[in-house]
Amino acid sequence: MIKVLFVSPNGYLGGAERFVITAATAHQSKKNISVGILFFSEGEACSEARLQKIEYFVLKNKFRLRSPFKLIRSLLEIRKIVKNFNPDVLHLTMPYSHIVLSLATFGLGIKKVWFQHGPVGGLLDKSASFFPVDAIWYNSKDLKNNHYKTVPRVKVNDHEAIINLGIKSNNKVHEIFKSDLITLGSAGRICSWKGFHNIIKALGELKQEQAMKPYRFFLAGSAKTINDQNYYEELVELVRKYKLENEFIFFHHVEEMENFYQGLDVFVHSSIIPEPFGLVVAEAMANGCLIIGSNKGGVTDLLHVEKTGLTYSSTKKNAVEELKIILGNILLINSPNDIERFRLIAIAGKMHVRENYSITGMISQMENLYFKLLKSE
């Protein structure tokens, strides 16, 4: 048995943190890898780790890289936690973890895996690339390609891998467009780069131009920062401007995302910068929703045009116009042939996720890579 300590810079439950919880839970259930999680801050992810009975630690001494005294105090605390847990492998979530743990564990000789969840190319990525690492993993081909464009870039040769994130499989029958009321939705942290404003604009302009079938759009997510809160208020104002108060509904927190997806006919992904993967897109596909998503970024590993989903240029200036066309086609459905075409695309998307993004497959791949890494000593 080997011991793996996952390190997460965030305590809130975003995509990267949900991966950590899923992976740690699955490792623990197989009993051939002992796991723990180190969080730099308290949050919902810590609560989820506690619920799953995963051993975890929360850093008591908060720090910023720009404050030398706080940084040293925190590094000493981290070093003590790591030495007491005595892992064979440190699984480092994103560049911040890689930088901090490289400093805190200097000289301990512990194998380090840097998992790039993206986006990449920023200052933290460039800084992290100065620290040696034993393995680097990516969650999509697009993310790996973008990492290769980063200067400087860490090179690890034999220990690079693309990990298809495991998505909980759903065997429920979810027949879309079975009601006269069409249900659409999206999910994610309420922040400007998620592009939710483009969805509101597209729906608003469609309402001004033509009559459509009855529908509701549900947005699940919450604002995490002051900037996020300001963006949320902008979204609310846009809904008022386009008189969509009856059609566009904000869900600030959803306890069970599976039920959310099961209630939708269509899931819309609208990020205005390329997503490194798009976990919510994969989850919605696994639950049988028809997906409208970006034609850029890691989402393209999931969305094959007119086969597993519908795509548009979410990152371009004409995003609203392209989204309007797709939404208009859906909200004006009259032909049984169109309905059947959309259903078949949704079914193909669900099968694509089931066959390529299983939790079992992900865990087997990760375990093999951990053992291969340790054997390379």
FIDRENBA-143231 format. One record per residue (C-alpha): residue number from 1; residue in three letters; x, z, y. Coordinates in nm, 3 decimals. Layout:
// FIDRENBA-143231
PT_seq_type_u_w_v
PT_NUM_ALA_X_Z_Y
...
***
This chain:
// FIDRENBA-143231
PT_seq_type_u_w_v
PT_1_MET_0.000_0.000_0.000
PT_2_ILE_0.118_-0.074_0.352
PT_3_LYS_0.019_0.090_0.680
PT_4_VAL_-0.094_-0.111_0.983
PT_5_LEU_-0.150_0.034_1.328
PT_6_PHE_-0.371_-0.186_1.546
PT_7_VAL_-0.307_-0.146_1.919
PT_8_SER_-0.583_-0.228_2.167
PT_9_PRO_-0.530_-0.204_2.544
PT_10_ASN_-0.905_-0.177_2.601
PT_11_GLY_-1.158_0.076_2.480
PT_12_TYR_-1.458_-0.138_2.568
PT_13_LEU_-1.608_-0.365_2.304
PT_14_GLY_-1.511_-0.722_2.396
PT_15_GLY_-1.429_-1.007_2.159
PT_16_ALA_-1.072_-0.899_2.083
PT_17_GLU_-1.178_-0.537_2.032
PT_18_ARG_-1.460_-0.642_1.800
PT_19_PHE_-1.206_-0.836_1.593
PT_20_VAL_-0.989_-0.523_1.566
PT_21_ILE_-1.284_-0.312_1.447
PT_22_THR_-1.393_-0.580_1.197
PT_23_ALA_-1.043_-0.627_1.058
PT_24_ALA_-0.965_-0.255_1.035
PT_25_THR_-1.299_-0.184_0.866
PT_26_ALA_-1.249_-0.463_0.610
PT_27_HIS_-0.889_-0.358_0.534
PT_28_GLN_-1.000_-0.001_0.484
PT_29_SER_-1.277_-0.097_0.241
PT_30_LYS_-1.031_-0.285_0.016
PT_31_LYS_-0.800_0.018_0.001
PT_32_ASN_-0.476_-0.179_-0.026
PT_33_ILE_-0.390_-0.145_0.343
PT_34_SER_-0.409_0.183_0.534
PT_35_VAL_-0.511_0.132_0.895
PT_36_GLY_-0.532_0.312_1.226
PT_37_ILE_-0.611_0.204_1.583
PT_38_LEU_-0.444_0.309_1.907
PT_39_PHE_-0.661_0.257_2.216
PT_40_PHE_-0.518_0.284_2.567
PT_41_SER_-0.859_0.398_2.698
PT_42_GLU_-1.188_0.547_2.580
PT_43_GLY_-1.497_0.327_2.536
PT_44_GLU_-1.753_0.173_2.302
PT_45_ALA_-1.479_0.042_2.070
PT_46_CYS_-1.364_0.399_2.009
PT_47_SER_-1.721_0.498_1.925
PT_48_GLU_-1.744_0.208_1.681
PT_49_ALA_-1.415_0.309_1.517
PT_50_ARG_-1.549_0.662_1.478
PT_51_LEU_-1.872_0.525_1.328
PT_52_GLN_-1.672_0.320_1.076
PT_53_LYS_-1.458_0.629_0.994
PT_54_ILE_-1.137_0.458_1.101
PT_55_GLU_-0.853_0.684_1.209
PT_56_TYR_-0.790_0.620_1.577
PT_57_PHE_-0.599_0.757_1.874
PT_58_VAL_-0.675_0.739_2.246
PT_59_LEU_-0.390_0.760_2.494
PT_60_LYS_-0.421_1.075_2.703
PT_61_ASN_-0.164_0.981_2.966
PT_62_LYS_-0.303_0.684_3.159
PT_63_PHE_-0.051_0.450_3.316
PT_64_ARG_0.018_0.132_3.504
PT_65_LEU_0.330_-0.076_3.456
PT_66_ARG_0.398_-0.046_3.831
PT_67_SER_0.421_0.337_3.822
PT_68_PRO_0.756_0.431_3.658
PT_69_PHE_0.682_0.804_3.609
PT_70_LYS_0.338_0.746_3.452
PT_71_LEU_0.478_0.462_3.244
PT_72_ILE_0.759_0.674_3.096
PT_73_ARG_0.520_0.962_3.021
PT_74_SER_0.280_0.725_2.844
PT_75_LEU_0.558_0.551_2.651
PT_76_LEU_0.678_0.885_2.517
PT_77_GLU_0.323_0.972_2.406
PT_78_ILE_0.284_0.633_2.236
PT_79_ARG_0.621_0.668_2.062
PT_80_LYS_0.515_1.007_1.926
PT_81_ILE_0.182_0.868_1.798
PT_82_VAL_0.356_0.577_1.628
PT_83_LYS_0.624_0.793_1.465
PT_84_ASN_0.360_1.037_1.334
PT_85_PHE_0.143_0.756_1.194
PT_86_ASN_0.456_0.584_1.054
PT_87_PRO_0.319_0.228_1.019
PT_88_ASP_0.491_-0.059_0.843
PT_89_VAL_0.338_-0.307_1.090
PT_90_LEU_0.221_-0.285_1.449
PT_91_HIS_-0.066_-0.527_1.514
PT_92_LEU_-0.056_-0.586_1.892
PT_93_THR_-0.369_-0.715_2.061
PT_94_MET_-0.282_-0.948_2.351
PT_95_PRO_0.036_-0.945_2.565
PT_96_TYR_-0.019_-0.605_2.733
PT_97_SER_0.001_-0.426_2.397
PT_98_HIS_0.308_-0.629_2.302
PT_99_ILE_0.493_-0.533_2.621
PT_100_VAL_0.404_-0.163_2.609
PT_101_LEU_0.471_-0.112_2.237
PT_102_SER_0.798_-0.306_2.255
PT_103_LEU_0.915_-0.054_2.515
PT_104_ALA_0.769_0.251_2.339
PT_105_THR_0.905_0.171_1.991
PT_106_PHE_1.247_0.036_2.087
PT_107_GLY_1.494_0.108_1.809
PT_108_LEU_1.234_0.216_1.549
PT_109_GLY_1.262_-0.108_1.351
PT_110_ILE_0.887_-0.150_1.293
PT_111_LYS_0.759_-0.503_1.230
PT_112_LYS_0.542_-0.633_1.516
PT_113_VAL_0.262_-0.891_1.507
PT_114_TRP_0.146_-1.021_1.845
PT_115_PHE_-0.211_-1.152_1.817
PT_116_GLN_-0.287_-1.396_2.099
PT_117_HIS_-0.659_-1.381_2.178
PT_118_GLY_-0.615_-1.570_2.508
PT_119_PRO_-0.638_-1.706_2.759
PT_120_VAL_-0.263_-1.767_2.774
PT_121_GLY_-0.012_-1.872_3.037
PT_122_GLY_-0.056_-1.587_3.285
PT_123_LEU_0.205_-1.345_3.419
PT_124_LEU_0.154_-1.098_3.131
PT_125_ASP_0.210_-1.373_2.874
PT_126_LYS_0.528_-1.484_3.046
PT_127_SER_0.652_-1.125_3.070
PT_128_ALA_0.562_-1.051_2.706
PT_129_SER_0.758_-1.354_2.591
PT_130_PHE_1.085_-1.185_2.690
PT_131_PHE_1.030_-0.924_2.415
PT_132_PRO_1.118_-1.020_2.055
PT_133_VAL_0.837_-1.019_1.801
PT_134_ASP_0.829_-1.071_1.424
PT_135_ALA_0.508_-1.273_1.404
PT_136_ILE_0.257_-1.431_1.638
PT_137_TRP_-0.100_-1.522_1.547
PT_138_TYR_-0.365_-1.725_1.730
PT_139_ASN_-0.742_-1.746_1.695
PT_140_SER_-0.765_-2.125_1.743
PT_141_LYS_-0.560_-2.445_1.744
PT_142_ASP_-0.624_-2.484_2.116
PT_143_LEU_-0.482_-2.139_2.189
PT_144_LYS_-0.168_-2.215_1.989
PT_145_ASN_-0.121_-2.542_2.179
PT_146_ASN_-0.158_-2.362_2.512
PT_147_HIS_0.086_-2.089_2.406
PT_148_TYR_0.342_-2.362_2.335
PT_149_LYS_0.311_-2.474_2.697
PT_150_THR_0.399_-2.126_2.826
PT_151_VAL_0.750_-2.085_2.967
PT_152_PRO_0.930_-1.881_2.846
PT_153_ARG_0.779_-1.885_2.497
PT_154_VAL_0.838_-1.657_2.200
PT_155_LYS_0.943_-1.848_1.889
PT_156_VAL_0.897_-1.692_1.546
PT_157_ASN_0.912_-2.000_1.321
PT_158_ASP_0.786_-1.906_0.971
PT_159_HIS_0.559_-1.627_1.089
PT_160_GLU_0.316_-1.814_1.311
PT_161_ALA_-0.044_-1.851_1.196
PT_162_ILE_-0.390_-1.952_1.311
PT_163_ILE_-0.642_-1.692_1.197
PT_164_ASN_-1.003_-1.807_1.160
PT_165_LEU_-1.184_-1.499_1.285
PT_166_GLY_-1.426_-1.354_1.032
PT_167_ILE_-1.793_-1.375_1.127
PT_168_LYS_-2.055_-1.163_0.956
PT_169_SER_-2.255_-1.395_0.735
PT_170_ASN_-2.632_-1.402_0.770
PT_171_ASN_-2.858_-1.510_0.487
PT_172_LYS_-3.180_-1.477_0.685
PT_173_VAL_-3.383_-1.795_0.725
PT_174_HIS_-3.400_-1.869_1.097
PT_175_GLU_-3.622_-2.170_1.164
PT_176_ILE_-3.578_-2.278_1.525
PT_177_PHE_-3.850_-2.435_1.745
PT_178_LYS_-4.131_-2.289_1.537
PT_179_SER_-4.313_-2.155_1.844
PT_180_ASP_-4.453_-2.329_2.152
PT_181_LEU_-4.239_-2.091_2.361
PT_182_ILE_-3.877_-2.209_2.343
PT_183_THR_-3.622_-1.928_2.356
PT_184_LEU_-3.273_-1.983_2.491
PT_185_GLY_-2.995_-1.737_2.563
PT_186_SER_-2.632_-1.656_2.621
PT_187_ALA_-2.414_-1.347_2.584
PT_188_GLY_-2.090_-1.204_2.712
PT_189_ARG_-1.936_-0.997_2.983
PT_190_ILE_-2.097_-1.074_3.320
PT_191_CYS_-1.800_-1.228_3.502
PT_192_SER_-1.762_-1.544_3.709
PT_193_TRP_-1.554_-1.747_3.463
PT_194_LYS_-1.830_-1.726_3.204
PT_195_GLY_-2.021_-1.980_3.414
PT_196_PHE_-2.368_-1.825_3.386
PT_197_HIS_-2.443_-1.950_3.739
PT_198_ASN_-2.432_-2.309_3.610
PT_199_ILE_-2.705_-2.231_3.357
PT_200_ILE_-2.930_-2.090_3.630
PT_201_LYS_-2.864_-2.388_3.857
PT_202_ALA_-2.939_-2.635_3.576
PT_203_LEU_-3.265_-2.461_3.486
PT_204_GLY_-3.360_-2.424_3.853
PT_205_GLU_-3.304_-2.789_3.934
PT_206_LEU_-3.497_-2.894_3.624
PT_207_LYS_-3.789_-2.678_3.736
PT_208_GLN_-3.787_-2.845_4.076
PT_209_GLU_-3.776_-3.195_3.928
PT_210_GLN_-4.021_-3.190_3.637
PT_211_ALA_-4.265_-2.989_3.433
PT_212_MET_-4.124_-2.848_3.110
PT_213_LYS_-4.245_-2.668_2.801
PT_214_PRO_-4.281_-2.289_2.832
PT_215_TYR_-3.947_-2.116_2.777
PT_216_ARG_-3.753_-1.795_2.831
PT_217_PHE_-3.379_-1.759_2.885
PT_218_PHE_-3.220_-1.425_2.787
PT_219_LEU_-2.873_-1.322_2.910
PT_220_ALA_-2.715_-1.034_2.718
PT_221_GLY_-2.418_-0.866_2.883
PT_222_SER_-2.301_-0.618_3.141
PT_223_ALA_-2.065_-0.610_3.439
PT_224_LYS_-1.744_-0.415_3.377
PT_225_THR_-1.577_-0.422_3.721
PT_226_ILE_-1.669_-0.427_4.089
PT_227_ASN_-1.609_-0.804_4.096
PT_228_ASP_-1.832_-0.842_3.790
PT_229_GLN_-2.107_-0.642_3.962
PT_230_ASN_-2.082_-0.866_4.268
PT_231_TYR_-2.114_-1.170_4.043
PT_232_TYR_-2.417_-1.018_3.871
PT_233_GLU_-2.584_-0.976_4.210
PT_234_GLU_-2.509_-1.341_4.287
PT_235_LEU_-2.681_-1.438_3.960
PT_236_VAL_-2.987_-1.230_4.050
PT_237_GLU_-3.001_-1.402_4.390
PT_238_LEU_-2.976_-1.744_4.226
PT_239_VAL_-3.268_-1.658_3.997
PT_240_ARG_-3.472_-1.567_4.307
PT_241_LYS_-3.364_-1.882_4.491
PT_242_TYR_-3.485_-2.107_4.209
PT_243_LYS_-3.798_-1.893_4.145
PT_244_LEU_-3.698_-1.830_3.784
PT_245_GLU_-3.798_-1.461_3.773
PT_246_ASN_-4.050_-1.531_3.493
PT_247_GLU_-3.816_-1.750_3.289
PT_248_PHE_-3.470_-1.589_3.323
PT_249_ILE_-3.433_-1.236_3.185
PT_250_PHE_-3.127_-1.010_3.203
PT_251_PHE_-3.049_-0.786_2.905
PT_252_HIS_-2.781_-0.547_3.027
PT_253_HIS_-2.708_-0.403_2.684
PT_254_VAL_-2.804_-0.521_2.336
PT_255_GLU_-2.758_-0.266_2.058
PT_256_GLU_-2.790_-0.514_1.772
PT_257_MET_-2.664_-0.864_1.853
PT_258_GLU_-2.788_-1.007_1.523
PT_259_ASN_-3.147_-0.945_1.632
PT_260_PHE_-3.070_-1.107_1.967
PT_261_TYR_-2.940_-1.425_1.803
PT_262_GLN_-3.227_-1.431_1.554
PT_263_GLY_-3.470_-1.438_1.847
PT_264_LEU_-3.320_-1.754_1.998
PT_265_ASP_-3.377_-2.121_1.931
PT_266_VAL_-3.080_-2.224_2.146
PT_267_PHE_-2.756_-2.050_2.245
PT_268_VAL_-2.577_-2.179_2.556
PT_269_HIS_-2.202_-2.136_2.607
PT_270_SER_-2.104_-2.205_2.970
PT_271_SER_-1.747_-2.086_3.039
PT_272_ILE_-1.586_-2.271_3.331
PT_273_ILE_-1.235_-2.216_3.193
PT_274_PRO_-1.160_-2.305_2.831
PT_275_GLU_-1.238_-2.020_2.590
PT_276_PRO_-0.956_-1.944_2.345
PT_277_PHE_-1.213_-1.912_2.065
PT_278_GLY_-1.569_-1.815_2.157
PT_279_LEU_-1.674_-1.533_1.925
PT_280_VAL_-2.035_-1.524_2.047
PT_281_VAL_-2.065_-1.897_1.979
PT_282_ALA_-1.956_-1.846_1.617
PT_283_GLU_-2.194_-1.550_1.579
PT_284_ALA_-2.488_-1.748_1.719
PT_285_MET_-2.405_-2.036_1.483
PT_286_ALA_-2.391_-1.797_1.189
PT_287_ASN_-2.741_-1.685_1.282
PT_288_GLY_-2.882_-2.039_1.280
PT_289_CYS_-2.910_-2.110_1.654
PT_290_LEU_-2.868_-2.457_1.799
PT_291_ILE_-2.551_-2.440_2.010
PT_292_ILE_-2.486_-2.601_2.346
PT_293_GLY_-2.118_-2.545_2.426
PT_294_SER_-1.806_-2.662_2.601
PT_295_ASN_-1.607_-2.968_2.497
PT_296_LYS_-1.283_-2.787_2.585
PT_297_GLY_-1.093_-2.492_2.440
PT_298_GLY_-1.109_-2.314_2.106
PT_299_VAL_-1.484_-2.366_2.089
PT_300_THR_-1.411_-2.722_1.981
PT_301_ASP_-1.292_-2.583_1.645
PT_302_LEU_-1.656_-2.483_1.596
PT_303_LEU_-1.852_-2.755_1.774
PT_304_HIS_-1.833_-3.105_1.634
PT_305_VAL_-2.039_-3.334_1.857
PT_306_GLU_-2.391_-3.398_1.727
PT_307_LYS_-2.287_-3.252_1.390
PT_308_THR_-2.255_-2.875_1.436
PT_309_GLY_-2.355_-2.851_1.803
PT_310_LEU_-2.417_-3.020_2.138
PT_311_THR_-2.134_-3.031_2.393
PT_312_TYR_-2.088_-3.090_2.765
PT_313_SER_-1.811_-3.062_3.027
PT_314_SER_-1.858_-2.695_3.114
PT_315_THR_-1.517_-2.682_3.286
PT_316_LYS_-1.575_-2.982_3.515
PT_317_LYS_-1.750_-3.021_3.851
PT_318_ASN_-2.034_-3.216_3.689
PT_319_ALA_-2.112_-2.929_3.446
PT_320_VAL_-2.456_-2.863_3.597
PT_321_GLU_-2.559_-3.228_3.578
PT_322_GLU_-2.451_-3.262_3.214
PT_323_LEU_-2.614_-2.934_3.117
PT_324_LYS_-2.937_-3.040_3.289
PT_325_ILE_-2.956_-3.349_3.070
PT_326_ILE_-2.915_-3.152_2.746
PT_327_LEU_-3.151_-2.872_2.849
PT_328_GLY_-3.403_-3.128_2.971
PT_329_ASN_-3.398_-3.303_2.633
PT_330_ILE_-3.467_-2.970_2.460
PT_331_LEU_-3.729_-2.839_2.702
PT_332_LEU_-3.919_-3.167_2.691
PT_333_ILE_-3.921_-3.200_2.309
PT_334_ASN_-4.224_-3.390_2.192
PT_335_SER_-4.097_-3.598_1.902
PT_336_PRO_-4.092_-3.438_1.553
PT_337_ASN_-3.781_-3.648_1.487
PT_338_ASP_-3.596_-3.480_1.775
PT_339_ILE_-3.698_-3.136_1.653
PT_340_GLU_-3.575_-3.216_1.303
PT_341_ARG_-3.245_-3.352_1.440
PT_342_PHE_-3.181_-3.029_1.631
PT_343_ARG_-3.270_-2.821_1.325
PT_344_LEU_-3.027_-3.015_1.106
PT_345_ILE_-2.747_-2.967_1.362
PT_346_ALA_-2.816_-2.591_1.366
PT_347_ILE_-2.812_-2.575_0.985
PT_348_ALA_-2.482_-2.767_0.973
PT_349_GLY_-2.334_-2.527_1.229
PT_350_LYS_-2.436_-2.227_1.022
PT_351_MET_-2.276_-2.376_0.710
PT_352_HIS_-1.957_-2.461_0.902
PT_353_VAL_-1.913_-2.097_1.006
PT_354_ARG_-2.000_-1.964_0.661
PT_355_GLU_-1.746_-2.192_0.491
PT_356_ASN_-1.460_-2.153_0.739
PT_357_TYR_-1.498_-1.818_0.918
PT_358_SER_-1.574_-1.556_0.654
PT_359_ILE_-1.454_-1.198_0.690
PT_360_THR_-1.327_-1.209_0.330
PT_361_GLY_-1.118_-1.518_0.401
PT_362_MET_-0.979_-1.373_0.723
PT_363_ILE_-0.876_-1.045_0.560
PT_364_SER_-0.712_-1.217_0.262
PT_365_GLN_-0.512_-1.438_0.498
PT_366_MET_-0.404_-1.142_0.713
PT_367_GLU_-0.304_-0.930_0.415
PT_368_ASN_-0.096_-1.212_0.267
PT_369_LEU_0.077_-1.256_0.602
PT_370_TYR_0.150_-0.883_0.635
PT_371_PHE_0.308_-0.872_0.291
PT_372_LYS_0.502_-1.193_0.354
PT_373_LEU_0.632_-1.046_0.681
PT_374_LEU_0.751_-0.727_0.511
PT_375_LYS_0.916_-0.918_0.226
PT_376_SER_1.118_-1.119_0.480
PT_377_GLU_1.329_-0.812_0.568
***
